[in-house]
Amino acid sequence: MLLLQIVTDTATKIAAAVPATPPPSINLLDMIMKGGWVMVPIGFLSVVSIFLIIERYLTISKAAKVDTSFMNNIRSLLLDGKTDTALTMCRSTNSPIARMLEKGIKRLGHPIKDIESAVEDVGRLEIYKLEKNMAYLGIISGIAPMFGFVGTISGVIKIFYNISLADNISIGLIAGGLYEKMVTSAAGLVVGIIAHIGFHLLNAMVDRVSYQIESTAVDFIDLIQEPTK
């Protein structure tokens, strides 16, 4: 009996010293696959939103770069009466402000009201170009969480369906539905948050460019009313 007790105690100590096997981890791809078919439209919306954010950011950032020497050169040329040279400089510069000034210079000789109207029309058109496709980000920020909610409903339906087939309740039966429910909800919210943040940040960038355009338009109208040399 003493020998049996010693063997039992030794076996218990060895078992306690051996670390338990950790449960298998789940990677991101496996987690996404658990979300089911709803992850397909959510994934599509995520790709579209990231593409739009990057594309619009690069476009607006390029438009926001204002060369201070450009406006100074245009001012000097117009005051010297060199409208053709100023027009050529505007045509060779790819920016919303340059295209707006080009339109205004072409209208020189017309009444101030006509010039002002033409410049404002070009300014609005340039702002519209900067805002192109940004509305889709607003749509995605609204419908992505809805797709996540659809995944939640689908997961709950799957849980009750599995329970009805097995006629009992167990963790194994409800695990698949819970995976789909939680993964799709989280994915829909993440995509919606990204699109929402991107939409408002890009709008703030467009507002800054809009202010630059309006400020330049006012300076141009004041400039053409100054006497030339």
URKAZI-V262767 format. One record per helix or strand. SS is the DSSP state (H for helix, E for strand). FROM is the first residue (numbers start at 0). TO is the last residue. If there is no record, write none. Layout:
BEGIN
((SS & FROM & TO) (SS & FROM & TO))
END
This chain:
BEGIN
((H & 1 & 16) (H & 27 & 33) (H & 37 & 63) (H & 67 & 78) (H & 82 & 90) (H & 95 & 105) (H & 111 & 129) (H & 133 & 165) (H & 170 & 223))
END
